[in-house]
């Protein structure tokens, strides 16, 4: 059976940003980077990150809502994003001492750093207090440790994280009973703890649950102010949706999904929703426009003089980076082939979460065939593990991949390119290459 015939296999071409299309149109630049680094590499583009960040900030400004966008640092380890965040007066959300120090080293002020995580070490709490960071407190025992540390390290600004009633099984946040006790303790410990406000953590990418939880926190702030605690902010966390492919392609894929599209009949329980709406800053605008008792969330934030904090990670990195794997070889296997890439599937981390990164990889041949014939292929990593597969799905490539070709995975900056990487087989981690410029003159450097 000819799998390359139209309609036999689905295609999920990525929605490429202009800078990536322009750089890909000059493949010599990518081959030069490969020549310099030798193996797989990640390409990141700070100007795109700045565009995404500014879009969120503009929504807050247009809505007349005071607030701060905190870049969720766990989504990507590159330092170049931190410099942009500092330059644009944004914040950074961290969860370890190393992340906090990295942010400070790139010019982010301590007061603009939020510290989250289920529970923080004493060393992280002490560092946060010294640098006037804002800490999300998740449990009563953590609150007591924070207060004790603040006695010597300095007054600590905190948010109390609430367990949302519509997410009762989440491991993040305090029940209403514990929250009431924590608020009482903050009143008693106000010399050492400054209760700035409240936060919550939600999975998923839906507008309504976030807006509902935010409305509830505004009412909580009003009640707490009556107790003499001048709370002034709420944080709605992250979970801002992103789009990777066109609606029609995603609809076709999900409607007609067939295990035979995948190498060895591989089955997956779920995929990230690669086409959804609203996305990014438009989703924030939708959240702000959700009404409760005839007033939008934005109206209530303004009227109650409450700042809105948010912590997008992936949504600030959408379209801001891609990953390149050199091709090591190709072999035909029945009616499709197996391409082996120089690298590991741990650099495309959906595979290590029991899922698949679905946007089509793009073959960049070193030499174009005179009479190219398309081939269907999955993509395996360079390790000796059967499950080291970058792309289980059989994708159609324009010609047979050959050693020395490059395979580009688009849009990997958000949670893909370094979340699960390791030095398995003693292979070095792929470097991050920071690119700036235009199609007329591209400049690149190693990220710090």
N, C-alpha and C positions, 0 to 999 in steps of 0.2 A: 504494500500500500504506500502511495506517495503522500507522505505527511506534509510535504511542502505545497500541495495543491491548495488553492484558495478554499477557505472554509473548514479545512481539516483540523487545523490547530488555531486556537484563539491568539490574537495579538493584543498586547497591552502597552502600546508605545507611550513612553513618559511624556508629560507636558514639560518640555525643556525651556528653561529661562533663556533670555536672549544672550547673556554672557556665555552660557554653556554651548549654545549653538554656534556662536562666533568662534569660540576656542576649538570646538570640534571641527569646524570648517578649515582650521589650520592645524591638521594633525601632526605636522612636524614639531610643534611645540610639545605635544604629549610624548612623542618619541624622544625628544631631547631630554625631557624630565626623566623618562624611563632609563635613558642612557646614563643619567647622573645618579639615580638612586638604585638601579639594578633590579628591583623587584616590584611588587605591587605598591601603589601609593594612593593617597587620598588628596583630592584637590578641593580647596575651600576658598570662598569668595566673600571677604568682609563687606564690600559694598552692598551685596544682596541682603546680608544680615541687617545692615543699617536701614535698608529700605523696609524690611519686614518690621523692625523695631519701631521705626518712625510711624508706620501705619497704625500700630497699637496706640502710641502716644497721641497721634492725631485724633483718634476716636475719643479718648478721654478729654482732650482739649475742646473738641466740637461739642461734646456733651456737657461741658462746664463742670466736669467731675474732677476733683483733685485726686491724685493717686500716683502710683509708681508701678512701672513694669520691671519685674525682676526676671532676668534671664535664668532659666532652670539649667544650671551648669552641668548636671549629670547627663544631659542629652548629647554633649560633645565636649571632649577634653581640650580642644584647641585654645591657645591663649589669645589668638587674634580677635575672637568674639569679645573678650573682656575689655580690650582696649576700646572697641567701638562702644560698648555699654558705658564705659567711663566717659568717653567723649560726648555721648548723647544724654548724659545725666540720668542713665537708667540704673537699676540695681542688679545684683546677682544673687541667686539663690544657691546656697551651698549646704552640704551635709557632712563635711569632714574638715579636720584641721588643714589637710593638704589643699582642699579646694578653697578654703578661706584664705590661706596664705597666697595661693596662686592669684586669686582675685586682687588682693592687696598689692601684689607685686606688679600688676598690670594697671594700677592707678585707680582702682575702685575704692572709694572711701568706705571705711568701716561702717559708717552710719547708713550706707546704701547697700549693705550686705544683709540678706535674710538667711537665717540658719534653721534648716528644717531637719527632717529625719525622724524616725520613730522614737529614738532616745539618743541623747548626745553624751559623749564622754565628758568627764570632768574637765579634761584639758581643752576640749572644744568650747565648753561653756565659759571657761576662764578666758580663753582667747577672745570670745565674742564680747564678754563684758569689758575687757581692756580696750577693745576697738569700737565700742558703742554699737554693735550689731543688733539686729532685731531677731529674737529667738522665738520659734514656735514651740510651745511647751505641750507635750502630748499626754502626760500622766501626772498624778499627784506626787509620786516619788521623785520624778524629775523636777517638779516645781520646788520641792524641799531642797534638793541638791543645788538647784540654781540659786535659791535664796542664800544658802550657806556660802557658796562661792562668791556671790555678790557682796557679802560682808567685807571681804578683803580685796576682791578684784574691781569693785566699783558697781554702782547701780546698773541693773540689767533691764533693758527694754524687752518686753515679751508680748507675744500673742498667745492666747489659750486656744488650743485646737479642739473644736467641738465634733463629736461623732454625729454625722447627719442622720436624722431619723429615717430617711429614705435609703440609707446604706448601713443598716444595723450590723452587718457582718464584717465591716471594714476593721482592720487592725489599727487604724489611725484615728485618734481623737478620743475625748473623754465623754462618758455618758452625762446626761443632764444632772444626775445626782453628784457625780464627781466634779462636774464643772461648777456647780453651785459652791461646793466646798473649796474649790480652787479660787474662786472669786473672793470668798470670805478670807482666805489666807492672803490673797494679794492686798486686801484692805489692811490686814494686820501687819503685812511685811512691806508696806509702801515705801519705807525708808530705803529698802534694798531692791525692790522690784517695781518697775513702772509698767502697769498693765495698759498697753497701747490699744488692744482690741482683741478680735477673735478671728479664727480661720477655720477652714475645713478642707478635707481631701475627698475628691470624688473620682472614681474611674469613669470611663466612657467619654463621649464627645457630644452630649446633648445639652441644648440651651436651657430648657425648662428646669431641670433639677438644680443647676447652678444658680439660676435666678431665684428660685424658691428658697434655697438655703441662704442666699445673700439677704433676701427680705427678712428672713427669720433672725439673722444676725443683727440687722439694723434695729429690730425691736428689742433684742437682747441688750444692745448698746444703750438704748433709751432707758431701760430698767436699771442698768448698772450705774448710769450717770446719776440716777436718783439716790444711789448709795454713796455718792461723793467720789466715785472713781471716774476721772475724766477720759474715758476711752474715746478714741478718735479714728479708728480704722478697722476695716475688715479685709481679709484676704480670701479670694475665691480660687486660689491655686492655679493649676494648669488645665490640660485637657482641651485645648483649643484645636478644633479639627483641621485637617490638611487635605489637599487634593493632589494626587499624583498622576492620574490618568483621566481620560474623557468619560463623561457619564455613560455614553452609549457603549463604549468598550467594556466598562465595568459591569454594566447591566447585562450584556451578552455573556460575559465570563461567569457571573454569578448565576444567571438563569440556566445556562447549559453546562455547568461544571461537570466534568467527567474525569474519574480517576485515571483513565487511559491516557490523559494528557500528560501524565507525570511518569518519570522514570520509575520502573519497578512497581507501577500502580500505587505510588506513595499517596497516603491519605492524610489530610489535615483537618483538625476540628474547626479551625476558624482562621480568618485572615483579617489583617487590618483593613478597614473600609477605605480603599484607595481612591474612591470618588464619593464625596459627601458635601453637604452644604447646610448652613453657612460655614465658612472656613476662616481661620486666622482672625484678623481685625474685624471682619464683618460679623463673625460670631460674637465677639465682644460687644459690638453695637447691638446685636440682637438680644444679648443678655441684659444690657442696660435698658432696653425698651420693653421688657416684660413687666406687665402691670400687676399690682396688688392693691385691691380696694381703690381702683381708679387712678393710681399713681404709678408711674414707671419707676424702675429701680434707680435710674439717673435722677429723677425728681426727688426721690427720698434721700439719696446720698447728699444732694445739694442742700435740701431743706434741713437735714439733721447734721450737716457739717461733718460728714464722715469721709475719710479718704478710702479709696478702693485700691487694693494691692492685687496683682496677679502675677503668676509665675509660669509663663509659657516657655517651653523648651523647643520641642519639635516645630511649633508654629513660627518661631523666630529663625529656624534653620531651614525651612522649606525653600527649595531652589538654590540653596547656598553652598552646595558641595556635591561631588560625585567621587566614585572610586574606580580605579583602573587596575586591572589584572593583566599581566602579560600571558599570552597563550603558550603553553608548553607542548601541547600535542592534541591530536584528534584521532579517534578511531571509530569506524563504523560498527554499529551494534544493531543487527536486524534492520528495522526500517528507520532508525534514527541513530545519531552519533553521540559520542561522549567527548566533550571538550575538556581537557585538563588545564586548569589555570595555575599560574605561579602565585600561590597564596592559599589561605585557608577560609573556610566558610564562617569561621568565627569573626571575620571582618564584614560579614553581612548578617547581622545578629538575629534576624527573624528566624533563621534556621535553627538557632539554639534556644528558641522559645517554642519549638514545636510548630512553627509556621513557615511561611515562605515569603521572601521579598519579591513581589510579583511584577513590577514594571520591567519591560523587556530590556535585557542587556543589549548593548550596541557594539557590534564588531567593527573595529577600525583596522583594516588590513594594512600591512606594511606595503604590499604590492597588490593592486587590484587585478583580478583575473581578466584576461581578454574576453572570455566568454563565461561569465560567472553563472554558476548553477547553485540555487539555494539548497541548503541542507537543514534538516531538523536536528537539534542537539540539546541535551542537558549539559550542565557544567559542573564538573567536580573539582575539588580542591587538591592540593599537592600532597596531602598526607596519606598514610596507609590505612585510614579508617574508612570503612564502607559508607558511613553516614556523613562523611565530609563532602557535602554537596552544596554548591553555591546556588544552583538553580535546578530543582527537581523537574520543573515543568519543561516540556519539550518546546523549544522556541525555534523559529525559523530564522536562520542567518543567511545573508545574501550570497555567501560563498563559503567554501570549506575553510575553517580556521586553520592557520598554520603557525608553527613556532615563530615567535617574533611579532605576531599580530598583537593587538591590544583589545581587551574586552572592557567596555565602559559600563559601569552600573550607575545609572542616573539617580540623583536626589537621595543620596545616602547620608547627608550630614546629620539628620535628626535621628538619633538612637541607633543608627546602623553601623557607622564606620569605626567605632572604637568601644562600643559598650561591652562586648564579650571577647575582645581580642586577647590572645595570649601568645607566648613564644614557644608554642608546641613544635617539636622537632628542632628546637633551638633556632627557629626562623625569626629574624628580627621583626618587630612590629612595623607595619607600613608607615612611612613618614607622612606627615601632612604638609602639603605644598600650598602656600598662600599665593593666589594669583590676583593680579589687578591689571587694569589697563583696558584696551580695546582690541578689536581685530587688527588694527594697524600696528600695535606694539604691545605685546603681552610681557609682563614682568612677573617673576616668581621667586619665592624664597622659601626656606624651611620655616615652619611655625616653631615658636619657642615654647 
